């Protein structure tokens, strides 16, 4: 607002700004930094955290080594997260070389794209071999070699917290151990050299966890691996 001075100026002083009044010269408030999300434009750092898994499917002559490297986003902040970045599969077997290389490149591209990558597990584990699947050590059924690779990725995603791990309670584990001991005692199937992760030879397939670990006791079919039970 313009003020016209009609009297003679005899002195002056600089008026200090009122602290209670907001001025136009206050520095702008710094916006909160948003957490960095995984996307395809993030450059690969020189160092990545990696985990290597070994599988030995009975349909392959040599073992396969699956290495999954992770990138650490927002390191040192409340938004720190570990995300899968790339995957490599190595083996002495050359009969699967072409499709294994193609599969690793596609999976790595999906990892780098960001977003929800957990769908890969279901897609890979639903691949069936026309010649039939196989049983892993411990009686777990795998419909194909690709499905076992998917199981490894699932295990890794659970380890870094992207998938929830369905852990049984200690009480459930104790009950299953008691049922197993009772079943083996009544059927005399346990031997001195039987390994702890093997299930009774006459156990059947579990429809929930695809493990040959279902026994029938007192009219109830109980899986010694995941605890799934049906009676009647």
C-alpha positions in Angstrom: 0.0 0.0 0.0 1.4 3.4 -1.0 1.7 6.1 1.7 2.1 9.8 0.8 4.5 11.7 3.0 3.4 15.3 3.6 5.7 16.3 6.5 9.4 17.0 6.5 11.6 13.9 7.2 13.8 14.6 10.3 15.1 11.1 10.9 14.6 7.4 10.0 15.3 3.9 11.2 15.0 0.4 9.7 12.0 -1.5 11.0 12.8 -5.0 12.0 10.5 -7.8 10.7 7.9 -9.0 13.2 8.9 -12.7 14.1 5.2 -13.6 14.3 4.6 -12.4 10.7 5.5 -14.7 7.9 7.7 -13.0 5.3 8.1 -13.8 1.6 11.8 -14.4 2.0 11.7 -17.5 4.2 13.7 -20.4 2.7 11.5 -23.0 1.1 10.7 -26.1 3.1 12.7 -29.1 1.8 10.5 -31.8 0.5 10.9 -35.2 2.1 12.9 -37.6 -0.1 10.8 -40.4 -1.5 12.2 -43.9 -1.1 13.8 -45.4 -4.3 11.8 -48.2 -5.8 13.2 -50.9 -8.0 13.1 -50.1 -11.7 14.9 -50.9 -14.9 16.8 -47.5 -14.9 18.8 -48.3 -11.8 22.3 -49.0 -12.8 24.0 -52.1 -11.6 26.4 -51.3 -8.8 29.9 -52.8 -8.6 29.0 -54.9 -5.6 25.9 -57.1 -5.1 24.9 -59.5 -2.3 24.6 -63.0 -3.7 23.4 -66.4 -2.6 24.1 -69.7 -4.4 21.8 -72.7 -4.2 22.8 -76.2 -5.3 20.2 -78.7 -6.8 20.8 -82.2 -8.0 17.8 -83.4 -10.0 17.8 -87.1 -10.7 17.1 -86.4 -14.4 20.4 -84.5 -14.8 23.8 -86.0 -14.8 25.4 -83.0 -13.0 24.3 -80.7 -10.2 23.1 -77.1 -11.0 24.2 -74.0 -9.1 21.7 -71.2 -9.0 23.1 -67.8 -7.9 20.7 -65.0 -7.1 22.2 -61.5 -6.6 20.3 -58.8 -4.7 20.6 -55.0 -4.7 20.2 -53.0 -1.5 17.9 -50.0 -2.0 17.7 -46.9 0.4 20.6 -48.2 2.4 20.9 -46.7 5.9 17.3 -45.4 5.9 14.0 -46.5 7.3 13.0 -47.6 3.8 16.0 -50.0 3.3 15.0 -53.1 1.3 16.7 -56.0 -0.4 15.5 -56.7 -3.9 16.5 -59.5 -6.3 18.5 -58.1 -9.3 19.8 -61.0 -11.4 20.1 -64.7 -11.5 22.7 -67.1 -12.9 22.6 -70.9 -13.4 25.8 -72.9 -13.9 26.2 -76.6 -14.6 28.6 -79.0 -16.3 25.5 -80.4 -18.2 25.2 -78.9 -21.6 21.9 -80.5 -22.7 20.0 -77.7 -21.0 22.4 -74.9 -21.9 20.2 -72.9 -24.4 16.9 -72.7 -22.4 18.7 -72.2 -19.1 20.5 -69.1 -20.5 17.3 -67.8 -21.9 15.4 -68.4 -18.7 18.0 -66.6 -16.6 17.9 -63.6 -18.9 14.1 -63.4 -18.7 14.0 -63.8 -15.0 16.8 -61.1 -14.5 14.8 -58.7 -16.7 11.7 -59.2 -14.6 13.7 -58.6 -11.4 15.1 -55.3 -12.8 11.7 -54.1 -14.0 10.6 -53.9 -10.3 7.1 -54.3 -8.9 5.7 -57.5 -7.6 8.0 -60.3 -8.8 6.6 -63.0 -6.6 4.3 -64.2 -9.5 7.4 -65.9 -11.0 7.3 -68.6 -8.4 3.8 -69.8 -9.3 4.5 -69.6 -13.0 7.7 -71.6 -12.8 6.3 -74.2 -10.4 3.3 -74.9 -12.6 5.6 -76.1 -15.5 5.2 -79.9 -16.0 7.6 -82.2 -17.8 5.7 -84.4 -20.4 8.0 -87.2 -19.4 6.9 -87.0 -15.8 8.4 -85.3 -12.7 10.6 -86.7 -10.0 11.0 -86.8 -6.2 13.6 -84.8 -4.4 15.4 -85.9 -1.3 12.9 -86.0 1.5 10.0 -87.1 -0.8 9.1 -83.7 -2.3 7.7 -84.0 -5.8 8.9 -81.7 -8.5 6.8 -81.8 -11.8 9.9 -80.5 -13.8 13.4 -79.1 -13.6 11.9 -75.6 -14.2 9.6 -76.1 -11.3 12.6 -76.9 -9.0 14.2 -73.7 -10.2 11.0 -71.9 -9.2 11.2 -73.6 -5.8 14.7 -72.2 -5.3 13.5 -68.7 -6.2 10.6 -69.1 -3.8 13.0 -70.1 -1.0 15.2 -67.0 -1.8 12.3 -64.6 -1.8 11.2 -65.9 1.6 14.8 -65.5 2.9 14.9 -61.8 2.0 11.3 -61.1 3.2 9.4 -60.7 -0.1 7.3 -63.8 0.6 5.9 -64.8 3.9 7.2 -68.1 5.2 4.5 -70.5 6.5 6.4 -71.8 9.6 4.7 -74.3 11.8 4.5 -73.7 15.5 6.7 -75.7 17.9 3.5 -77.4 19.2 2.6 -78.6 15.7 6.1 -79.8 15.0 6.0 -81.8 18.3 2.6 -83.4 17.5 3.8 -84.4 14.0 7.0 -85.9 15.4 4.9 -87.9 17.9 2.6 -89.1 15.1 5.5 -90.1 13.0 7.2 -92.1 15.8 3.9 -93.8 16.7 3.3 -94.7 13.0 6.8 -96.1 12.5 6.6 -98.1 15.7 3.2 -99.7 14.8 4.3 -100.5 11.2 7.9 -101.3 12.0 9.1 -99.3 9.0 11.9 -97.3 10.7 15.4 -98.7 10.2 18.6 -97.8 12.1 20.1 -96.1 9.0 17.0 -94.2 8.0 17.7 -90.5 7.6 15.8 -87.9 9.6 14.4 -86.1 6.6 13.0 -89.3 5.0 9.3 -90.2 5.5 7.8 -93.7 5.8 8.2 -95.7 2.6 4.4 -96.4 2.4 3.5 -92.7 2.8 1.4 -91.1 0.0 1.5 -87.8 -1.8 0.2 -84.6 -0.1 -2.0 -82.5 -2.3 -1.0 -79.3 -0.4 2.9 -79.4 -0.3 3.5 -82.1 -3.0 5.5 -84.2 -0.5 5.3 -88.0 -0.2 4.6 -87.8 3.6 0.9 -88.5 4.2 0.2 -91.3 6.6 -3.2 -92.7 7.8 -3.8 -93.1 11.6 -7.1 -93.5 13.4 -8.9 -92.7 10.2 -7.1 -89.4 9.5 -4.7 -88.7 6.7 -2.0 -86.5 8.1 1.0 -85.0 6.2 4.2 -85.2 8.3 5.7 -82.4 6.2 3.2 -79.5 6.3 0.7 -80.8 8.9 -2.3 -80.9 6.6 -4.9 -83.3 7.9 -8.2 -84.8 6.7 -10.4 -87.2 8.6 -13.3 -89.4 7.5 
